[in-house]
């Protein structure tokens, strides 16, 4: 998967989100993402990361081998 | 063969536990290594379960926690997150607070 594919998966999966994706290794399977969305407000870090996991879906256990996640509100 | 019940027992009988890839002394993934390094810095005893030790561990863990990735870090029976969350909690001071409270509770029981 490319970084722009992952960016659009996340931005489609989490409403009003802005996502920055970095391919950590250049191998299209280890990514670092920063997800900014107002929907994270009032949620625990666990809940925020679960929203990111849900948006990435099955890719997280197939094509993506590592995902470093940072979440925050705008 | 690991079951979710067994995962639960390990998590509940150790105040600090990490389920990750590799062992405490030989982590096999950068994220697991980072989680271990953080738990090591807390100055309290902790256990590491290597999910590669048995092929049934990962499935049993994931069905118990409903969390798809490793490492998974626990304090006093509660899943607090993967290495990114644990690192954030370390920096904010929340991790030390949570761990100190967990050990105070354990010692007074």
N, CA and C atoms of all chains as a GROMACS GRO file, in nm:
protein
  549
    1UNK      N    1   0.084  -0.120   0.000
    1UNK     CA    2   0.000   0.000   0.000
    1UNK      C    3   0.088   0.126   0.000
    2UNK      N    4   0.044   0.228  -0.071
    2UNK     CA    5   0.122   0.352  -0.072
    2UNK      C    6   0.076   0.441   0.043
    3UNK      N    7   0.158   0.541   0.073
    3UNK     CA    8   0.119   0.631   0.182
    3UNK      C    9  -0.008   0.709   0.147
    4UNK      N   10  -0.026   0.741   0.017
    4UNK     CA   11  -0.148   0.816  -0.017
    4UNK      C   12  -0.273   0.728  -0.010
    5UNK      N   13  -0.258   0.599  -0.038
    5UNK     CA   14  -0.372   0.508  -0.021
    5UNK      C   15  -0.412   0.500   0.126
    6UNK      N   16  -0.312   0.487   0.213
    6UNK     CA   17  -0.342   0.479   0.357
    6UNK      C   18  -0.406   0.609   0.406
    7UNK      N   19  -0.355   0.721   0.355
    7UNK     CA   20  -0.411   0.851   0.393
    7UNK      C   21  -0.560   0.858   0.356
    8UNK      N   22  -0.595   0.814   0.234
    8UNK     CA   23  -0.736   0.824   0.196
    8UNK      C   24  -0.823   0.723   0.271
    9UNK      N   25  -0.769   0.604   0.302
    9UNK     CA   26  -0.844   0.507   0.383
    9UNK      C   27  -0.878   0.569   0.519
   10UNK      N   28  -0.779   0.633   0.581
   10UNK     CA   29  -0.801   0.692   0.713
   10UNK      C   30  -0.895   0.812   0.707
   11UNK      N   31  -0.874   0.897   0.606
   11UNK     CA   32  -0.958   1.018   0.598
   11UNK      C   33  -1.103   0.982   0.563
   12UNK      N   34  -1.121   0.874   0.487
   12UNK     CA   35  -1.259   0.828   0.460
   12UNK      C   36  -1.320   0.760   0.582
   13UNK      N   37  -1.235   0.695   0.661
   13UNK     CA   38  -1.286   0.615   0.773
   13UNK      C   39  -1.316   0.696   0.898
   14UNK      N   40  -1.248   0.810   0.913
   14UNK     CA   41  -1.270   0.892   1.033
   14UNK      C   42  -1.316   1.030   0.989
   15UNK      N   43  -1.438   1.065   1.027
   15UNK     CA   44  -1.498   1.190   0.980
   15UNK      C   45  -1.413   1.312   1.016
   16UNK      N   46  -1.409   1.406   0.925
   16UNK     CA   47  -1.342   1.535   0.947
   16UNK      C   48  -1.195   1.520   0.986
   17UNK      N   49  -1.132   1.411   0.941
   17UNK     CA   50  -0.993   1.393   0.983
   17UNK      C   51  -0.895   1.446   0.880
   18UNK      N   52  -0.781   1.489   0.932
   18UNK     CA   53  -0.668   1.526   0.848
   18UNK      C   54  -0.556   1.432   0.887
   19UNK      N   55  -0.496   1.367   0.788
   19UNK     CA   56  -0.400   1.261   0.818
   19UNK      C   57  -0.268   1.286   0.747
   20UNK      N   58  -0.160   1.269   0.821
   20UNK     CA   59  -0.027   1.273   0.762
   20UNK      C   60   0.030   1.132   0.774
   21UNK      N   61   0.074   1.077   0.662
   21UNK     CA   62   0.129   0.941   0.662
   21UNK      C   63   0.275   0.946   0.621
   22UNK      N   64   0.357   0.870   0.691
   22UNK     CA   65   0.498   0.857   0.653
   22UNK      C   66   0.532   0.709   0.641
   23UNK      N   67   0.587   0.672   0.529
   23UNK     CA   68   0.636   0.536   0.510
   23UNK      C   69   0.772   0.528   0.580
   24UNK      N   70   0.777   0.454   0.692
   24UNK     CA   71   0.896   0.458   0.778
   24UNK      C   72   1.016   0.388   0.717
   25UNK      N   73   0.991   0.292   0.631
   25UNK     CA   74   1.101   0.209   0.581
   25UNK      C   75   1.116   0.213   0.429
   26UNK      N   76   1.018   0.278   0.362
   26UNK     CA   77   1.020   0.280   0.216
   26UNK      C   78   0.973   0.149   0.155
   27UNK      N   79   0.918   0.061   0.238
   27UNK     CA   80   0.876  -0.071   0.189
   27UNK      C   81   0.724  -0.085   0.182
   28UNK      N   82   0.653   0.025   0.203
   28UNK     CA   83   0.507   0.031   0.193
   28UNK      C   84   0.433  -0.064   0.287
   29UNK      N   85   0.496  -0.097   0.399
   29UNK     CA   86   0.425  -0.180   0.498
   29UNK      C   87   0.452  -0.139   0.643
   30UNK      N   88   0.542  -0.041   0.663
   30UNK     CA   89   0.567   0.013   0.796
   30UNK      C   90   0.536   0.163   0.791
   31UNK      N   91   0.428   0.202   0.857
   31UNK     CA   92   0.385   0.341   0.844
   31UNK      C   93   0.376   0.411   0.979
   32UNK      N   94   0.392   0.543   0.969
   32UNK     CA   95   0.368   0.628   1.084
   32UNK      C   96   0.254   0.722   1.045
   33UNK      N   97   0.150   0.730   1.127
   33UNK     CA   98   0.039   0.819   1.091
   33UNK      C   99   0.010   0.916   1.204
   34UNK      N  100  -0.024   1.038   1.163
   34UNK     CA  101  -0.074   1.135   1.259
   34UNK      C  102  -0.215   1.170   1.215
   35UNK      N  103  -0.312   1.141   1.300
   35UNK     CA  104  -0.452   1.160   1.265
   35UNK      C  105  -0.509   1.270   1.354
   36UNK      N  106  -0.562   1.374   1.289
   36UNK     CA  107  -0.621   1.485   1.364
   36UNK      C  108  -0.769   1.488   1.331
   37UNK      N  109  -0.853   1.476   1.434
   37UNK     CA  110  -0.997   1.478   1.411
   37UNK      C  111  -1.069   1.530   1.535
   38UNK      N  112  -1.172   1.611   1.514
   38UNK     CA  113  -1.251   1.657   1.629
   38UNK      C  114  -1.324   1.542   1.699
   39UNK      N  115  -1.340   1.431   1.628
   39UNK     CA  116  -1.411   1.316   1.688
   39UNK      C  117  -1.334   1.253   1.805
   40UNK      N  118  -1.205   1.285   1.818
   40UNK     CA  119  -1.126   1.227   1.928
   40UNK      C  120  -1.155   1.296   2.061
   41UNK      N  121  -1.219   1.410   2.056
   41UNK     CA  122  -1.243   1.488   2.178
   41UNK      C  123  -1.318   1.405   2.282
   42UNK      N  124  -1.268   1.407   2.404
   42UNK     CA  125  -1.336   1.338   2.513
   42UNK      C  126  -1.316   1.188   2.515
   43UNK      N  127  -1.235   1.136   2.420
   43UNK     CA  128  -1.214   0.992   2.418
   43UNK      C  129  -1.075   0.958   2.475
   44UNK      N  130  -1.065   0.839   2.535
   44UNK     CA  131  -0.934   0.795   2.587
   44UNK      C  132  -0.843   0.760   2.470
   45UNK      N  133  -0.712   0.753   2.498
   45UNK     CA  134  -0.617   0.716   2.392
   45UNK      C  135  -0.651   0.579   2.334
   46UNK      N  136  -0.692   0.487   2.422
   46UNK     CA  137  -0.731   0.354   2.375
   46UNK      C  138  -0.845   0.364   2.274
   47UNK      N  139  -0.946   0.443   2.309
   47UNK     CA  140  -1.061   0.458   2.218
   47UNK      C  141  -1.020   0.524   2.087
   48UNK      N  142  -0.930   0.622   2.097
   48UNK     CA  143  -0.884   0.692   1.976
   48UNK      C  144  -0.808   0.596   1.884
   49UNK      N  145  -0.721   0.516   1.944
   49UNK     CA  146  -0.644   0.421   1.862
   49UNK      C  147  -0.736   0.313   1.804
   50UNK      N  148  -0.841   0.275   1.880
   50UNK     CA  149  -0.936   0.176   1.827
   50UNK      C  150  -1.008   0.231   1.704
   51UNK      N  151  -1.035   0.362   1.704
   51UNK     CA  152  -1.099   0.423   1.586
   51UNK      C  153  -1.005   0.415   1.465
   52UNK      N  154  -0.876   0.436   1.490
   52UNK     CA  155  -0.778   0.427   1.380
   52UNK      C  156  -0.768   0.282   1.332
   53UNK      N  157  -0.762   0.188   1.426
   53UNK     CA  158  -0.757   0.046   1.387
   53UNK      C  159  -0.880   0.010   1.302
   54UNK      N  160  -0.997   0.057   1.345
   54UNK     CA  161  -1.121   0.022   1.274
   54UNK      C  162  -1.119   0.079   1.132
   55UNK      N  163  -1.066   0.201   1.119
   55UNK     CA  164  -1.062   0.263   0.986
   55UNK      C  165  -0.967   0.187   0.894
   56UNK      N  166  -0.856   0.143   0.947
   56UNK     CA  167  -0.758   0.070   0.864
   56UNK      C  168  -0.809  -0.071   0.834
   57UNK      N  169  -0.887  -0.126   0.926
   57UNK     CA  170  -0.953  -0.254   0.902
   57UNK      C  171  -0.858  -0.370   0.879
   58UNK      N  172  -0.894  -0.453   0.784
   58UNK     CA  173  -0.818  -0.577   0.761
   58UNK      C  174  -0.675  -0.552   0.712
   59UNK      N  175  -0.649  -0.433   0.659
   59UNK     CA  176  -0.512  -0.403   0.613
   59UNK      C  177  -0.411  -0.416   0.727
   60UNK      N  178  -0.461  -0.391   0.849
   60UNK     CA  179  -0.372  -0.391   0.966
   60UNK      C  180  -0.316  -0.530   0.996
   61UNK      N  181  -0.388  -0.631   0.955
   61UNK     CA  182  -0.337  -0.766   0.981
   61UNK      C  183  -0.295  -0.835   0.851
   62UNK      N  184  -0.293  -0.759   0.741
   62UNK     CA  185  -0.250  -0.818   0.614
   62UNK      C  186  -0.133  -0.740   0.554
   63UNK      N  187  -0.164  -0.633   0.479
   63UNK     CA  188  -0.057  -0.562   0.407
   63UNK      C  189   0.029  -0.472   0.495
   64UNK      N  190  -0.027  -0.427   0.608
   64UNK     CA  191   0.050  -0.337   0.694
   64UNK      C  192   0.112  -0.417   0.809
   65UNK      N  193   0.242  -0.408   0.822
   65UNK     CA  194   0.311  -0.486   0.926
   65UNK      C  195   0.337  -0.405   1.052
   66UNK      N  196   0.344  -0.275   1.037
   66UNK     CA  197   0.367  -0.192   1.155
   66UNK      C  198   0.302  -0.057   1.134
   67UNK      N  199   0.239  -0.008   1.240
   67UNK     CA  200   0.170   0.120   1.232
   67UNK      C  201   0.192   0.197   1.361
   68UNK      N  202   0.264   0.308   1.347
   68UNK     CA  203   0.288   0.395   1.462
   68UNK      C  204   0.181   0.503   1.457
   69UNK      N  205   0.109   0.519   1.566
   69UNK     CA  206  -0.009   0.606   1.563
   69UNK      C  207   0.004   0.723   1.660
   70UNK      N  208  -0.024   0.842   1.609
   70UNK     CA  209  -0.043   0.957   1.696
   70UNK      C  210  -0.180   1.016   1.664
   71UNK      N  211  -0.258   1.043   1.768
   71UNK     CA  212  -0.391   1.101   1.746
   71UNK      C  213  -0.401   1.231   1.824
   72UNK      N  214  -0.473   1.326   1.766
   72UNK     CA  215  -0.502   1.447   1.844
   72UNK      C  216  -0.623   1.521   1.788
   73UNK      N  217  -0.672   1.614   1.866
   73UNK     CA  218  -0.784   1.695   1.819
   73UNK      C  219  -0.728   1.821   1.756
   74UNK      N  220  -0.803   1.885   1.665
   74UNK     CA  221  -0.752   2.005   1.596
   74UNK      C  222  -0.728   2.119   1.694
   75UNK      N  223  -0.140  -2.500   2.411
   75UNK     CA  224  -0.254  -2.429   2.353
   75UNK      C  225  -0.304  -2.323   2.452
   76UNK      N  226  -0.297  -2.197   2.410
   76UNK     CA  227  -0.343  -2.087   2.495
   76UNK      C  228  -0.490  -2.056   2.466
   77UNK      N  229  -0.564  -2.027   2.574
   77UNK     CA  230  -0.703  -1.984   2.560
   77UNK      C  231  -0.713  -1.840   2.613
   78UNK      N  232  -0.824  -1.775   2.584
   78UNK     CA  233  -0.844  -1.639   2.636
   78UNK      C  234  -0.844  -1.640   2.789
   79UNK      N  235  -0.894  -1.749   2.847
   79UNK     CA  236  -0.896  -1.763   2.992
   79UNK      C  237  -0.754  -1.759   3.049
   80UNK      N  238  -0.663  -1.825   2.978
   80UNK     CA  239  -0.523  -1.829   3.022
   80UNK      C  240  -0.458  -1.690   3.010
   81UNK      N  241  -0.490  -1.621   2.901
   81UNK     CA  242  -0.441  -1.485   2.882
   81UNK      C  243  -0.489  -1.398   2.999
   82UNK      N  244  -0.617  -1.411   3.030
   82UNK     CA  245  -0.677  -1.334   3.140
   82UNK      C  246  -0.605  -1.364   3.272
   83UNK      N  247  -0.576  -1.491   3.298
   83UNK     CA  248  -0.507  -1.528   3.422
   83UNK      C  249  -0.370  -1.463   3.431
   84UNK      N  250  -0.296  -1.464   3.321
   84UNK     CA  251  -0.162  -1.403   3.321
   84UNK      C  252  -0.172  -1.253   3.347
   85UNK      N  253  -0.269  -1.190   3.282
   85UNK     CA  254  -0.286  -1.045   3.295
   85UNK      C  255  -0.328  -1.009   3.437
   86UNK      N  256  -0.413  -1.092   3.497
   86UNK     CA  257  -0.463  -1.058   3.630
   86UNK      C  258  -0.368  -1.098   3.742
   87UNK      N  259  -0.277  -1.190   3.714
   87UNK     CA  260  -0.187  -1.231   3.822
   87UNK      C  261  -0.052  -1.159   3.818
   88UNK      N  262  -0.032  -1.071   3.720
   88UNK     CA  263   0.090  -0.990   3.715
   88UNK      C  264   0.050  -0.843   3.704
   89UNK      N  265   0.100  -0.760   3.796
   89UNK     CA  266   0.060  -0.619   3.794
   89UNK      C  267   0.102  -0.552   3.663
   90UNK      N  268   0.222  -0.586   3.614
   90UNK     CA  269   0.269  -0.530   3.487
   90UNK      C  270   0.301  -0.644   3.390
   91UNK      N  271   0.239  -0.643   3.276
   91UNK     CA  272   0.265  -0.744   3.173
   91UNK      C  273   0.265  -0.681   3.035
   92UNK      N  274   0.355  -0.730   2.951
   92UNK     CA  275   0.354  -0.695   2.809
   92UNK      C  276   0.341  -0.824   2.730
   93UNK      N  277   0.248  -0.828   2.636
   93UNK     CA  278   0.246  -0.934   2.536
   93UNK      C  279   0.310  -0.875   2.410
   94UNK      N  280   0.420  -0.935   2.365
   94UNK     CA  281   0.488  -0.878   2.250
   94UNK      C  282   0.564  -0.981   2.171
   95UNK      N  283   0.640  -0.929   2.075
   95UNK     CA  284   0.718  -1.018   1.989
   95UNK      C  285   0.860  -1.028   2.045
   96UNK      N  286   0.894  -1.146   2.094
   96UNK     CA  287   1.025  -1.169   2.151
   96UNK      C  288   1.020  -1.166   2.303
   97UNK      N  289   1.136  -1.180   2.363
   97UNK     CA  290   1.144  -1.186   2.509
   97UNK      C  291   1.196  -1.053   2.565
   98UNK      N  292   1.194  -1.046   2.699
   98UNK     CA  293   1.243  -0.927   2.767
   98UNK      C  294   1.387  -0.894   2.723
   99UNK      N  295   1.467  -0.997   2.708
   99UNK     CA  296   1.609  -0.975   2.678
   99UNK      C  297   1.639  -0.979   2.528
  100UNK      N  298   1.545  -1.034   2.452
  100UNK     CA  299   1.562  -1.039   2.307
  100UNK      C  300   1.434  -1.002   2.235
  101UNK      N  301   1.395  -0.874   2.244
  101UNK     CA  302   1.276  -0.834   2.170
  101UNK      C  303   1.300  -0.846   2.019
  102UNK      N  304   1.195  -0.886   1.946
  102UNK     CA  305   1.213  -0.910   1.803
  102UNK      C  306   1.139  -0.809   1.717
  103UNK      N  307   1.104  -0.697   1.777
  103UNK     CA  308   1.032  -0.594   1.701
  103UNK      C  309   1.058  -0.463   1.773
  104UNK      N  310   1.075  -0.355   1.697
  104UNK     CA  311   1.110  -0.226   1.756
  104UNK      C  312   1.004  -0.174   1.852
  105UNK      N  313   0.878  -0.202   1.822
  105UNK     CA  314   0.769  -0.153   1.908
  105UNK      C  315   0.769  -0.227   2.041
  106UNK      N  316   0.789  -0.359   2.035
  106UNK     CA  317   0.798  -0.437   2.158
  106UNK      C  318   0.919  -0.392   2.239
  107UNK      N  319   1.030  -0.368   2.171
  107UNK     CA  320   1.152  -0.323   2.240
  107UNK      C  321   1.127  -0.192   2.312
  108UNK      N  322   1.053  -0.103   2.248
  108UNK     CA  323   1.025   0.027   2.309
  108UNK      C  324   0.935   0.011   2.433
  109UNK      N  325   0.834  -0.076   2.423
  109UNK     CA  326   0.745  -0.099   2.538
  109UNK      C  327   0.824  -0.158   2.655
  110UNK      N  328   0.912  -0.254   2.626
  110UNK     CA  329   0.993  -0.318   2.730
  110UNK      C  330   1.084  -0.215   2.797
  111UNK      N  331   1.145  -0.130   2.714
  111UNK     CA  332   1.235  -0.027   2.766
  111UNK      C  333   1.159   0.064   2.864
  112UNK      N  334   1.036   0.098   2.828
  112UNK     CA  335   0.956   0.186   2.913
  112UNK      C  336   0.919   0.114   3.043
  113UNK      N  337   0.874  -0.010   3.036
  113UNK     CA  338   0.838  -0.084   3.157
  113UNK      C  339   0.963  -0.103   3.245
  114UNK      N  340   1.076  -0.125   3.182
  114UNK     CA  341   1.201  -0.141   3.254
  114UNK      C  342   1.234  -0.016   3.335
  115UNK      N  343   1.201   0.100   3.280
  115UNK     CA  344   1.235   0.228   3.344
  115UNK      C  345   1.147   0.255   3.466
  116UNK      N  346   1.040   0.178   3.486
  116UNK     CA  347   0.946   0.206   3.594
  116UNK      C  348   0.994   0.156   3.730
  117UNK      N  349   1.096   0.069   3.727
  117UNK     CA  350   1.153   0.021   3.852
  117UNK      C  351   1.065  -0.077   3.927
  118UNK      N  352   0.975  -0.143   3.858
  118UNK     CA  353   0.888  -0.243   3.921
  118UNK      C  354   0.900  -0.374   3.843
  119UNK      N  355   0.869  -0.486   3.909
  119UNK     CA  356   0.875  -0.613   3.836
  119UNK      C  357   0.768  -0.620   3.727
  120UNK      N  358   0.805  -0.677   3.614
  120UNK     CA  359   0.708  -0.693   3.505
  120UNK      C  360   0.738  -0.821   3.429
  121UNK      N  361   0.636  -0.872   3.364
  121UNK     CA  362   0.651  -0.994   3.284
  121UNK      C  363   0.635  -0.961   3.136
  122UNK      N  364   0.704  -1.037   3.051
  122UNK     CA  365   0.685  -1.025   2.907
  122UNK      C  366   0.645  -1.163   2.854
  123UNK      N  367   0.533  -1.169   2.784
  123UNK     CA  368   0.492  -1.294   2.719
  123UNK      C  369   0.525  -1.281   2.570
  124UNK      N  370   0.606  -1.374   2.522
  124UNK     CA  371   0.645  -1.375   2.381
  124UNK      C  372   0.536  -1.444   2.299
  125UNK      N  373   0.471  -1.368   2.212
  125UNK     CA  374   0.361  -1.429   2.136
  125UNK      C  375   0.410  -1.534   2.036
  126UNK      N  376   0.540  -1.534   2.011
  126UNK     CA  377   0.594  -1.637   1.921
  126UNK      C  378   0.624  -1.769   1.994
  127UNK      N  379   0.610  -1.767   2.130
  127UNK     CA  380   0.641  -1.888   2.206
  127UNK      C  381   0.543  -2.000   2.172
  128UNK      N  382   0.421  -1.963   2.134
  128UNK     CA  383   0.321  -2.063   2.096
  128UNK      C  384   0.227  -1.996   1.995
  129UNK      N  385   0.194  -2.068   1.890
  129UNK     CA  386   0.115  -2.004   1.784
  129UNK      C  387  -0.028  -1.970   1.824
  130UNK      N  388  -0.074  -2.023   1.937
  130UNK     CA  389  -0.212  -1.993   1.980
  130UNK      C  390  -0.222  -1.866   2.064
  131UNK      N  391  -0.108  -1.810   2.106
  131UNK     CA  392  -0.114  -1.695   2.199
  131UNK      C  393  -0.178  -1.573   2.134
  132UNK      N  394  -0.135  -1.542   2.012
  132UNK     CA  395  -0.182  -1.419   1.948
  132UNK      C  396  -0.335  -1.417   1.934
  133UNK      N  397  -0.390  -1.529   1.886
  133UNK     CA  398  -0.536  -1.537   1.868
  133UNK      C  399  -0.610  -1.525   2.001
  134UNK      N  400  -0.556  -1.593   2.104
  134UNK     CA  401  -0.620  -1.590   2.236
  134UNK      C  402  -0.616  -1.448   2.293
  135UNK      N  403  -0.502  -1.382   2.273
  135UNK     CA  404  -0.484  -1.244   2.322
  135UNK      C  405  -0.581  -1.150   2.252
  136UNK      N  406  -0.580  -1.156   2.118
  136UNK     CA  407  -0.663  -1.065   2.039
  136UNK      C  408  -0.811  -1.084   2.068
  137UNK      N  409  -0.854  -1.209   2.090
  137UNK     CA  410  -0.996  -1.226   2.118
  137UNK      C  411  -1.030  -1.179   2.259
  138UNK      N  412  -0.933  -1.182   2.351
  138UNK     CA  413  -0.960  -1.131   2.486
  138UNK      C  414  -0.962  -0.978   2.489
  139UNK      N  415  -0.869  -0.914   2.416
  139UNK     CA  416  -0.856  -0.768   2.427
  139UNK      C  417  -0.927  -0.693   2.314
  140UNK      N  418  -0.954  -0.761   2.203
  140UNK     CA  419  -1.012  -0.694   2.087
  140UNK      C  420  -0.920  -0.584   2.035
  141UNK      N  421  -0.790  -0.613   2.035
  141UNK     CA  422  -0.689  -0.516   1.989
  141UNK      C  423  -0.601  -0.592   1.889
  142UNK      N  424  -0.587  -0.542   1.766
  142UNK     CA  425  -0.528  -0.626   1.661
  142UNK      C  426  -0.375  -0.634   1.657
  143UNK      N  427  -0.308  -0.542   1.726
  143UNK     CA  428  -0.162  -0.537   1.708
  143UNK      C  429  -0.088  -0.568   1.839
  144UNK      N  430   0.041  -0.591   1.829
  144UNK     CA  431   0.125  -0.606   1.946
  144UNK      C  432   0.239  -0.503   1.936
  145UNK      N  433   0.301  -0.464   2.046
  145UNK     CA  434   0.276  -0.513   2.181
  145UNK      C  435   0.143  -0.464   2.240
  146UNK      N  436   0.099  -0.535   2.343
  146UNK     CA  437  -0.015  -0.491   2.423
  146UNK      C  438   0.032  -0.486   2.568
  147UNK      N  439   0.011  -0.369   2.629
  147UNK     CA  440   0.068  -0.343   2.761
  147UNK      C  441  -0.043  -0.334   2.866
  148UNK      N  442  -0.020  -0.398   2.980
  148UNK     CA  443  -0.122  -0.406   3.085
  148UNK      C  444  -0.069  -0.353   3.218
  149UNK      N  445  -0.157  -0.284   3.290
  149UNK     CA  446  -0.128  -0.242   3.427
  149UNK      C  447  -0.247  -0.285   3.512
  150UNK      N  448  -0.220  -0.364   3.614
  150UNK     CA  449  -0.324  -0.409   3.707
  150UNK      C  450  -0.447  -0.465   3.634
  151UNK      N  451  -0.423  -0.550   3.537
  151UNK     CA  452  -0.534  -0.617   3.470
  151UNK      C  453  -0.598  -0.540   3.358
  152UNK      N  454  -0.554  -0.415   3.339
  152UNK     CA  455  -0.617  -0.331   3.236
  152UNK      C  456  -0.523  -0.311   3.118
  153UNK      N  457  -0.576  -0.325   2.997
  153UNK     CA  458  -0.496  -0.298   2.877
  153UNK      C  459  -0.484  -0.148   2.863
  154UNK      N  460  -0.361  -0.097   2.869
  154UNK     CA  461  -0.347   0.048   2.859
  154UNK      C  462  -0.313   0.092   2.718
  155UNK      N  463  -0.265  -0.002   2.634
  155UNK     CA  464  -0.241   0.033   2.495
  155UNK      C  465  -0.120  -0.035   2.436
  156UNK      N  466  -0.083   0.008   2.316
  156UNK     CA  467   0.038  -0.038   2.251
  156UNK      C  468   0.153   0.057   2.284
  157UNK      N  469   0.263   0.045   2.212
  157UNK     CA  470   0.382   0.121   2.250
  157UNK      C  471   0.364   0.272   2.232
  158UNK      N  472   0.282   0.314   2.135
  158UNK     CA  473   0.262   0.459   2.115
  158UNK      C  474   0.191   0.522   2.235
  159UNK      N  475   0.085   0.454   2.282
  159UNK     CA  476   0.010   0.506   2.396
  159UNK      C  477   0.096   0.503   2.522
  160UNK      N  478   0.169   0.394   2.542
  160UNK     CA  479   0.253   0.382   2.661
  160UNK      C  480   0.361   0.491   2.662
  161UNK      N  481   0.416   0.520   2.544
  161UNK     CA  482   0.517   0.626   2.536
  161UNK      C  483   0.454   0.762   2.568
  162UNK      N  484   0.332   0.785   2.518
  162UNK     CA  485   0.264   0.912   2.549
  162UNK      C  486   0.234   0.923   2.698
  163UNK      N  487   0.192   0.809   2.758
  163UNK     CA  488   0.160   0.810   2.901
  163UNK      C  489   0.285   0.827   2.986
  164UNK      N  490   0.398   0.777   2.937
  164UNK     CA  491   0.524   0.796   3.010
  164UNK      C  492   0.559   0.945   3.011
  165UNK      N  493   0.548   1.007   2.894
  165UNK     CA  494   0.584   1.148   2.882
  165UNK      C  495   0.492   1.239   2.962
  166UNK      N  496   0.365   1.201   2.972
  166UNK     CA  497   0.270   1.287   3.045
  166UNK      C  498   0.277   1.263   3.196
  167UNK      N  499   0.345   1.153   3.236
  167UNK     CA  500   0.351   1.120   3.379
  167UNK      C  501   0.235   1.030   3.424
  168UNK      N  502   0.138   1.009   3.336
  168UNK     CA  503   0.022   0.926   3.372
  168UNK      C  504   0.060   0.781   3.398
  169UNK      N  505   0.161   0.734   3.326
  169UNK     CA  506   0.199   0.593   3.341
  169UNK      C  507   0.254   0.568   3.481
  170UNK      N  508   0.348   0.655   3.524
  170UNK     CA  509   0.407   0.637   3.657
  170UNK      C  510   0.300   0.644   3.765
  171UNK      N  511   0.205   0.736   3.749
  171UNK     CA  512   0.097   0.750   3.847
  171UNK      C  513   0.014   0.623   3.857
  172UNK      N  514  -0.018   0.570   3.738
  172UNK     CA  515  -0.102   0.451   3.731
  172UNK      C  516  -0.030   0.330   3.793
  173UNK      N  517   0.099   0.322   3.762
  173UNK     CA  518   0.178   0.208   3.811
  173UNK      C  519   0.197   0.220   3.962
  174UNK      N  520   0.228   0.341   4.010
  174UNK     CA  521   0.245   0.359   4.155
  174UNK      C  522   0.116   0.323   4.228
  175UNK      N  523   0.003   0.367   4.174
  175UNK     CA  524  -0.126   0.336   4.236
  175UNK      C  525  -0.152   0.186   4.236
  176UNK      N  526  -0.115   0.121   4.126
  176UNK     CA  527  -0.138  -0.024   4.115
  176UNK      C  528  -0.056  -0.099   4.219
  177UNK      N  529   0.070  -0.056   4.240
  177UNK     CA  530   0.154  -0.126   4.337
  177UNK      C  531   0.115  -0.093   4.480
  178UNK      N  532   0.070   0.031   4.504
  178UNK     CA  533   0.020   0.063   4.638
  178UNK      C  534  -0.099  -0.025   4.672
  179UNK      N  535  -0.188  -0.039   4.576
  179UNK     CA  536  -0.306  -0.123   4.595
  179UNK      C  537  -0.266  -0.267   4.622
  180UNK      N  538  -0.169  -0.316   4.546
  180UNK     CA  539  -0.127  -0.455   4.560
  180UNK      C  540  -0.063  -0.479   4.695
  181UNK      N  541   0.013  -0.378   4.743
  181UNK     CA  542   0.083  -0.397   4.870
  181UNK      C  543  -0.009  -0.388   4.990
  182UNK      N  544  -0.117  -0.310   4.978
  182UNK     CA  545  -0.206  -0.297   5.094
  182UNK      C  546  -0.305  -0.412   5.103
  183UNK      N  547  -0.316  -0.491   4.997
  183UNK     CA  548  -0.411  -0.603   5.001
  183UNK      C  549  -0.359  -0.719   5.084
   0.00000   0.00000   0.00000
